Amino acid sequence: MQFDPQDTYIKPTEHYQTYDDGRELDLLYFIHNDPDIENMRGNPLRILDAIDDFARTREYLMNIGRDKGRIIGDLIREIRPRVMVELGGYVGYSTILLAHLHRQCGGSHYYTLEQSPEFAAVLLSLVDLAGLSSFVTVLVGEASRTLQRLQANGTLSSIDLLFLDHNPEAHLPDLKLCESLNLVNDSNVVIANNGMAIQHREYWGGGRARRDDGYTKYIRGSVEWRREAFRFEQWQKEWFRGNNSDVLPTLSGKPTRQIDSFGYTSQPTETYPKTDITYGYDGNPNLVYDTSFVRCFDPTGLEVSLLAKISYKVWC
């Protein structure tokens, strides 16, 4: 499928701030000052058109865009999830688009977790304008803490479709947290936006590359590799707690050079960043992933991202 040039967003450039500079609030004023505002109420598609119009004519917005939305929408129609959770709602484009489709396909509820209170305020306003407030719950705060709270209080017992659309550096730790909490199992699907690291010099005006911090390597690794990585991380945790660090675990038969679950080689030292142990979330090394990568168009019209569609099954 070809990208429609009429859908092209303003192209961001190197050294140019692309979010959190007031444009999100400007979007809200742009929509509420639209002469057609009354016809937007309760009409998710009209609101998506207005957001696209802002991003094409005023300021770039880091939305998933029409092409990625189409791919995820096809998946929603295929699997008909009961509960969907999105990590990273930003101004609500993906929430409105996907929740609208989710409701049409008989879903029971859609949860959006957004860390920024300011973005969440814009998101909530537009979700309400779209008439989706009774179907969508927006939760403000760090995704990991919110997921643990929702699981502990019984709100979430399983996530049928999980959409990772927040900071790519958080994809792996939050996926492993969901594994640890048994929120993903042998009947769940995960989609990761920008789930694979690719350089796009044309897109960024030269030099800038995105990195997924091991997410792709983790989901594509064998169960044997994941189990070894799991054992290594357990050792690292003990080492940081001050236990004996003379006996090093090994993944490759070479005890002087370790490979963590991100695929990086490292030597345990006192300065090794503890956040690289994925914030203490163990994950489930006994899961194997049936993974496919789909090339997509960014809203600027360039093929700059990949979506990873992951279905889970228990490895025996």
N, C-alpha and C positions, 0 to 999 in steps of 0.2 A: 504494500500500500504506500502510495506517495504522499508526501507532506504537502498540505495545501498552503501556499505562500500567504494567503489571506489570514491564516491563523498565527503568523509569526509574531512573537513577542519582541520588544526592544532587546537588543543584544547587549549583555553585560560585557564589560571590558576589564582588563587587568588593572588592579589598584583602584577599582571602583566598587564602593560599598553597594551590595545588592539586597540588603535587608536591614531592618531595625534602625532606620534613619528617618522615620516619620512617614514613610510611604504607606505603611499599613493603615495608619489612621487616615491618611489622605484617601485611600481606597474607600473607607467607610463613608467619608463625606461625599466622595464622587458618586457612590451608589445612592445615598439618601437624598442627594440634590438632583438626582435624575428626574426629569419631568414624568417619566414613565414608572415612577416608584410604586404607585398603587397596583399596577399590573404585575409587578415583581413579587408582591406578597403571596406566599404560598406557591410560588412557581420556581422550583430549583433551577430549571434550565435557563430561565431569564436572568437569574442572578449569576450563573456561570458565564453567560454571554457578557454581562456587565463587567465581571472581573477580567475576562479576556480582553475586553475593550480597553480597560484601564491599562493593562500590561502591554497592549499593542501601541497605545497612543501616549501614555503618561510616563510610567515607570515600570521597569522589569519587576516581575514577581516570581519567586521560586516555587511555582506550582508544578504539578505533574503534567498538566497540559492535556489536550484532547487525545493524543495518540496513546500515551500510557493509560489514560482513563479508559480508552476503548479496550485495551488488552485486559486490564483488570476487570472491567465490566463484563467481558466475555467469560472470564473465569467465574465471576459471581453467578452468572446465569447457568454456568455448567454445573457447579458444585452446590449451589443454593445453601450457603452457610446459615446457620441459626444465629450465631454470635460473631460479630466482627470487632476487632480492636485495631485501631490505628495509632501508631506512636509518631507524633509530630504532625499536628494539624495545621500549623501556620495560620493563614487567614481564613481557612475553611474551604478552599476550592476542592480538594480531594475529599473532604468530609461530606460536603454537599453532594458532589457527584456520586460517590460510592454509596453513601447512605441512602440516597434516592433510589439507586438501582437495587440495593439490598432490601429495602422495604418492598419494592415492586416484586421481588423474587420470594417474598414470604419470610424474610428474616425477622428475628424477634427483637434484637437491639444492636445498636452500633455505639461503640465507645471510642472517643478520641482523647488521647493523653497529650497535653501540650505543656511544656515547661515554662514558657514565657507568659506571665500574667497579661501583658499588653496584647500579645498575639491572641491569647485565649479570649480576651474581651471582644476583639474584632470578630473572631470565629463564632463566639456565642451570639453576637448580634446578627450575623449573616445566617446562621443556622435557624434562628428564630424567624427572620424575615422569610426564609425558604419554607417555613411551616414544618420543620423537622424536629422541633424541640422535644416533642413527646417520644420521639424515636431515637434521638441522639443524646448521649450523655457526654459532656465535655468536662474533663478533670484536669485541674491545673497543678503542676508540680513535676518533680523528677519522675520519669517513667518507672524506674526500678522500684522506688518507694510506693508509687501508686499501684503497680502490679501486685506487690506483696500485700498491700492493704486490701485490695479487691479479692485476692485469693483467700486471705485470712478471715475476712468477714462473710465469705460465702457468695459474694456477688459474682465472682468468676470461678468456675470449676474447670472450664475448658474453652479454648479459643478456636473456633472452627476455621476462621481465616484471620491471620495476623499480617498487618501491613506495616513494615518497617520503613518509615519515611522521615525519620529524624536524623540527627547527626550520624553519619556513617561510622564514626568511631564507637558509637554506642550500639551498633547493630549486633555485634558478637556478644558483649556482656548481657544485653537484654534478651537475646535469644537463649543464651545459656541459663539465664534466670527463669525464663518460661519453661525450659526443659526441667530445671530443678523443682519448680512448683507443679510440674505435671500439667501445665496449661496447654502444652502441645504434646501430642502422642501419635498413635498410629492412624488417626483419622483426620488430622489437621493439615492445613496448607499455610505456607508462609510466602509472602511476596516481599522482596527487598528492593527498594528503589536505590539505584546506584550500588547494587550489590557486588559489582566487580570493578576493580580499579583499572581505569584506562586513562591515558593521557590524551588531552584534546587541546593542542596548542592553538588551533584556529579559533576554538570557542572562547578561550580565555585571553586571546591576544598574545600568546606566547608564554611557554614555560610552566604554567600551573598544571598540576596533576592532582587528581583525586585518589584517595587511598581508602580502602575499606577495612584496614587494620585486622586482616586475618579472617574476616567473615567468610569469604569465598573459599579459602583453603580449608576452613573448619567444616563447612557443609559438604565439601567434596572429598574430604579425607575418608579413608577406610575406617571401619570400626576398630581394627587393630591399631591404626595410627592414633585415633581419638582416645583409645584406652591408654596408650602409652603417654599421650599428652596429658591426659587426666592424672595419671600417676605422677608425672613430672610436676604438674601444678600443685598436687597435694604435698609433694616434697618441698616445693618452694614456700608454701604456706608455713610448713613446719620450720623451715630455715629462717623465715622472717620472725617467727615466734622465739627465736633464740636457741633452737635445738641444734644438735650436732650437724655441722655442714661439711664434715670431712668425706662422707660417703655420698657421692653424687649419683643420682639416677641417670640412666642413659637411654636414649631412643635409637641411637645408631651404632652402639657398640663402642663409641668413643667417649669415655666419661669426662674428658676435658672440654667437650664442646656440646652444649645442650641446645635442643630445639624446643621452643615453647609452642603452645597451641596456635600462635599466630604465624608460625613458620619462620620466625626469626631465630638466628643463632645467637646465643648469649652465654655469658659466664656469670653465675650468681655473685653479686657483689653487694656491698652495703648500700650502694647508690642505685641499684637496679630498681626501676619504678614499680611500686607495688600495684599501681593501677593496671599494669600489664598482666596481672593475674585475674583480669576480668572481675575486679571488685569482689572477689570471694565467691562467686557463683560457680558451682561445680559443673552444671549442665548434666546431660545424660549421655555418656560415651557409647551407650549401647543402641543408639538410634542411627539408622542409615537413611540417607536422603536421596530421593529420586529427583534429580535436579535438571532443569532446562533453562537456558539463557535466551532471552528474546531481545533482539536489537530494536530499539525504539527511537522515536524522534523527540528531542527536547523541544519545548515550546518555541525556541528560537529557530527551529527548522533544521538543526544539525543532529546527526546520529551520535549523540554524546553519552548515552546511558544504556545500561543493560538492566533488565529486570530478571531476577532469579525466582523461578516458580519452584517451590520445594514441597513435595508431599512426603509425609513421614510414614515410616513403618518400622516396627520393632525388629531388630536383628537378633536372631537366635543362634 
